[in-house]
Amino acid sequence: TNRNNGIIAIGLKEGDSVVDVTFLEDEEVILITKNGMSIRFMSKEVPLSGRATKGVKAIKLNEGDEVISILPIHKDTDEVAVFSKSGLGKKCKLTEFSLQARGGKGLLVYKTDDAEGKTLVGAEMLSDEDNLLLIGNKTSICISAVDVPTLSRTGIGNILIKNNILTSVVKL
């Protein structure tokens, strides 16, 4: 069979797109949305399905919101880090995220305000030995995970990159 055009990996509805891909076993995951919502559930709640199927709902999204990241939980000591377009960032302890059923509304992890550039652009699961590359529209910086403050889910975070629009975050 000629596969020059590739093969279908997932069936998508009009307007949907793939934002993240991760390999999972039977472990917990946390989904993060650009408007600051999060949901923690067991990956085994997502049933196996064929390649071209549309899958199941992981989180109930508000109008205009979208998933930006899925974070597998490998160690209970890791922390969830979120980063806003305006360069703010913070980490939260996993104990702040209660285990829920897949498909719910989830919990607020970051209070966003698009007018001020506070929508989220990235999220990572971090431990102290990790490093991050913060990519901005003007400059990029590399920082240690220990330099990202640990705050509550309601905390705003600290400025990690100044005079920039943060576009993405990569764990090194």
C-alpha positions as a Markdown table, in Angstrom:
| # | Residue | x | y | z |
|---|---|---|---|---|
| 1 | Thr | 0.0 | 0.0 | 0.0 |
| 2 | Asn | 1.3 | 3.5 | -0.9 |
| 3 | Arg | 1.4 | 5.6 | 2.3 |
| 4 | Asn | 2.8 | 8.9 | 0.8 |
| 5 | Asn | 0.0 | 10.8 | 2.4 |
| 6 | Gly | 0.4 | 9.1 | 5.8 |
| 7 | Ile | -2.3 | 7.3 | 7.8 |
| 8 | Ile | -5.1 | 8.7 | 9.9 |
| 9 | Ala | -4.2 | 8.7 | 13.6 |
| 10 | Ile | -7.4 | 10.3 | 15.0 |
| 11 | Gly | -10.7 | 11.5 | 13.6 |
| 12 | Leu | -11.2 | 15.2 | 14.3 |
| 13 | Lys | -14.3 | 17.3 | 14.3 |
| 14 | Glu | -14.4 | 20.6 | 12.3 |
| 15 | Gly | -12.2 | 23.1 | 14.2 |
| 16 | Asp | -10.5 | 20.6 | 16.4 |
| 17 | Ser | -6.7 | 20.0 | 16.4 |
| 18 | Val | -4.1 | 17.8 | 18.2 |
| 19 | Val | -2.3 | 19.9 | 20.9 |
| 20 | Asp | -0.3 | 17.2 | 22.7 |
| 21 | Val | 0.8 | 13.6 | 22.4 |
| 22 | Thr | 2.1 | 11.5 | 25.2 |
| 23 | Phe | 2.6 | 7.8 | 25.9 |
| 24 | Leu | 0.7 | 6.6 | 28.9 |
| 25 | Glu | 0.4 | 3.5 | 31.1 |
| 26 | Asp | -2.2 | 3.2 | 33.9 |
| 27 | Glu | -1.3 | 6.4 | 35.6 |
| 28 | Glu | -2.9 | 9.7 | 36.6 |
| 29 | Val | -2.8 | 12.7 | 34.2 |
| 30 | Ile | -3.5 | 16.4 | 34.5 |
| 31 | Leu | -5.0 | 18.3 | 31.6 |
| 32 | Ile | -4.4 | 22.1 | 31.5 |
| 33 | Thr | -6.4 | 24.6 | 29.4 |
| 34 | Lys | -5.3 | 28.0 | 28.1 |
| 35 | Asn | -8.0 | 29.7 | 30.4 |
| 36 | Gly | -6.5 | 28.2 | 33.5 |
| 37 | Met | -8.7 | 25.1 | 34.1 |
| 38 | Ser | -7.3 | 21.7 | 35.0 |
| 39 | Ile | -8.5 | 18.2 | 35.6 |
| 40 | Arg | -6.8 | 15.2 | 37.2 |
| 41 | Phe | -8.0 | 11.7 | 36.3 |
| 42 | Met | -6.8 | 8.2 | 35.7 |
| 43 | Ser | -5.6 | 7.5 | 32.2 |
| 44 | Lys | -7.4 | 4.1 | 32.3 |
| 45 | Glu | -10.7 | 6.0 | 32.2 |
| 46 | Val | -9.9 | 6.7 | 28.5 |
| 47 | Pro | -11.0 | 3.6 | 26.6 |
| 48 | Leu | -9.0 | 2.0 | 23.9 |
| 49 | Ser | -10.4 | 2.8 | 20.5 |
| 50 | Gly | -9.5 | 2.5 | 16.8 |
| 51 | Arg | -7.1 | 4.9 | 15.0 |
| 52 | Ala | -9.7 | 6.9 | 13.1 |
| 53 | Thr | -12.2 | 7.3 | 15.9 |
| 54 | Lys | -12.8 | 10.7 | 17.6 |
| 55 | Gly | -12.0 | 9.5 | 21.2 |
| 56 | Val | -13.8 | 10.6 | 24.4 |
| 57 | Lys | -14.2 | 13.9 | 26.2 |
| 58 | Ala | -11.4 | 14.5 | 28.8 |
| 59 | Ile | -12.6 | 17.9 | 30.1 |
| 60 | Lys | -15.7 | 20.0 | 29.6 |
| 61 | Leu | -14.4 | 23.2 | 28.1 |
| 62 | Asn | -15.9 | 26.7 | 28.5 |
| 63 | Glu | -16.6 | 28.7 | 25.3 |
| 64 | Gly | -13.3 | 29.9 | 23.8 |
| 65 | Asp | -11.1 | 27.6 | 25.9 |
| 66 | Glu | -8.8 | 24.8 | 24.7 |
| 67 | Val | -6.5 | 22.2 | 26.1 |
| 68 | Ile | -2.8 | 23.2 | 26.0 |
| 69 | Ser | -1.2 | 20.2 | 27.7 |
| 70 | Ile | -1.6 | 16.8 | 29.1 |
| 71 | Leu | 0.8 | 16.0 | 31.9 |
| 72 | Pro | 1.4 | 12.4 | 33.1 |
| 73 | Ile | 2.1 | 12.0 | 36.8 |
| 74 | His | 5.1 | 9.8 | 37.4 |
| 75 | Lys | 6.2 | 10.9 | 40.8 |
| 76 | Asp | 4.1 | 12.3 | 43.7 |
| 77 | Thr | 6.9 | 14.7 | 44.5 |
| 78 | Asp | 6.6 | 16.5 | 41.1 |
| 79 | Glu | 4.8 | 19.8 | 40.8 |
| 80 | Val | 2.5 | 21.2 | 38.1 |
| 81 | Ala | 4.0 | 24.4 | 36.6 |
| 82 | Val | 2.0 | 26.8 | 34.5 |
| 83 | Phe | 3.2 | 29.8 | 32.4 |
| 84 | Ser | 1.2 | 32.7 | 31.1 |
| 85 | Lys | 1.5 | 34.7 | 27.9 |
| 86 | Ser | 2.6 | 37.7 | 29.9 |
| 87 | Gly | 5.6 | 35.8 | 31.4 |
| 88 | Leu | 4.2 | 34.9 | 34.8 |
| 89 | Gly | 4.9 | 31.4 | 36.1 |
| 90 | Lys | 4.3 | 29.2 | 39.2 |
| 91 | Lys | 4.3 | 25.6 | 40.4 |
| 92 | Cys | 1.6 | 23.9 | 42.5 |
| 93 | Lys | 1.8 | 20.8 | 44.6 |
| 94 | Leu | 0.0 | 17.8 | 43.3 |
| 95 | Thr | -2.1 | 17.7 | 46.5 |
| 96 | Glu | -3.9 | 20.8 | 45.2 |
| 97 | Phe | -5.4 | 18.8 | 42.4 |
| 98 | Ser | -8.1 | 16.3 | 43.5 |
| 99 | Leu | -8.6 | 13.2 | 41.5 |
| 100 | Gln | -11.9 | 13.5 | 39.5 |
| 101 | Ala | -13.7 | 11.6 | 36.8 |
| 102 | Arg | -12.8 | 12.3 | 33.2 |
| 103 | Gly | -15.1 | 14.7 | 31.4 |
| 104 | Gly | -15.8 | 17.1 | 34.2 |
| 105 | Lys | -15.3 | 20.9 | 34.4 |
| 106 | Gly | -12.1 | 20.5 | 36.5 |
| 107 | Leu | -10.5 | 23.1 | 38.9 |
| 108 | Leu | -9.1 | 26.5 | 38.4 |
| 109 | Val | -5.3 | 26.4 | 38.4 |
| 110 | Tyr | -4.7 | 29.9 | 37.1 |
| 111 | Lys | -7.0 | 33.0 | 37.0 |
| 112 | Thr | -6.6 | 34.2 | 33.4 |
| 113 | Asp | -7.4 | 37.6 | 31.8 |
| 114 | Asp | -6.9 | 37.7 | 28.1 |
| 115 | Ala | -6.9 | 41.5 | 28.1 |
| 116 | Glu | -3.8 | 41.5 | 30.2 |
| 117 | Gly | -2.1 | 38.6 | 28.4 |
| 118 | Lys | -2.6 | 36.2 | 31.2 |
| 119 | Thr | -3.9 | 33.2 | 29.2 |
| 120 | Leu | -1.7 | 30.2 | 29.7 |
| 121 | Val | 0.8 | 29.2 | 26.9 |
| 122 | Gly | 2.5 | 26.3 | 28.6 |
| 123 | Ala | 2.4 | 23.7 | 31.4 |
| 124 | Glu | 5.0 | 21.1 | 32.6 |
| 125 | Met | 5.4 | 18.6 | 35.4 |
| 126 | Leu | 8.6 | 19.6 | 37.2 |
| 127 | Ser | 11.0 | 18.3 | 39.8 |
| 128 | Asp | 13.9 | 20.4 | 41.2 |
| 129 | Glu | 16.5 | 19.0 | 38.9 |
| 130 | Asp | 14.6 | 20.1 | 35.7 |
| 131 | Asn | 15.5 | 23.0 | 33.5 |
| 132 | Leu | 13.1 | 25.0 | 31.3 |
| 133 | Leu | 13.5 | 27.0 | 28.1 |
| 134 | Leu | 11.1 | 30.0 | 28.1 |
| 135 | Ile | 10.6 | 31.1 | 24.6 |
| 136 | Gly | 9.4 | 34.7 | 24.1 |
| 137 | Asn | 8.7 | 36.8 | 21.0 |
| 138 | Lys | 11.8 | 38.9 | 21.7 |
| 139 | Thr | 14.2 | 36.7 | 23.7 |
| 140 | Ser | 14.4 | 33.3 | 25.3 |
| 141 | Ile | 15.9 | 32.3 | 28.6 |
| 142 | Cys | 16.8 | 29.0 | 30.3 |
| 143 | Ile | 15.9 | 28.7 | 34.0 |
| 144 | Ser | 16.1 | 26.1 | 36.7 |
| 145 | Ala | 12.8 | 24.6 | 38.0 |
| 146 | Val | 13.8 | 25.7 | 41.5 |
| 147 | Asp | 13.5 | 29.3 | 40.3 |
| 148 | Val | 9.8 | 28.9 | 39.6 |
| 149 | Pro | 7.9 | 29.7 | 42.8 |
| 150 | Thr | 5.7 | 27.2 | 44.4 |
| 151 | Leu | 2.3 | 28.8 | 45.1 |
| 152 | Ser | -1.3 | 27.7 | 45.6 |
| 153 | Arg | -3.7 | 27.2 | 42.7 |
| 154 | Thr | -5.0 | 30.7 | 43.4 |
| 155 | Gly | -1.6 | 32.4 | 43.4 |
| 156 | Ile | -0.8 | 34.6 | 40.4 |
| 157 | Gly | 2.9 | 33.6 | 39.9 |
| 158 | Asn | 6.1 | 35.6 | 39.5 |
| 159 | Ile | 7.5 | 37.3 | 36.4 |
| 160 | Leu | 9.9 | 34.9 | 34.8 |
| 161 | Ile | 10.6 | 36.7 | 31.5 |
| 162 | Lys | 10.2 | 40.5 | 31.2 |
| 163 | Asn | 9.2 | 42.7 | 28.3 |
| 164 | Asn | 8.2 | 39.7 | 26.2 |
| 165 | Ile | 5.2 | 37.8 | 25.1 |
| 166 | Leu | 5.8 | 34.2 | 26.2 |
| 167 | Thr | 5.0 | 31.9 | 23.3 |
| 168 | Ser | 6.0 | 28.5 | 24.6 |
| 169 | Val | 7.8 | 26.5 | 27.3 |
| 170 | Val | 10.0 | 23.5 | 26.9 |
| 171 | Lys | 11.3 | 21.2 | 29.7 |
| 172 | Leu | 15.0 | 20.4 | 29.0 |
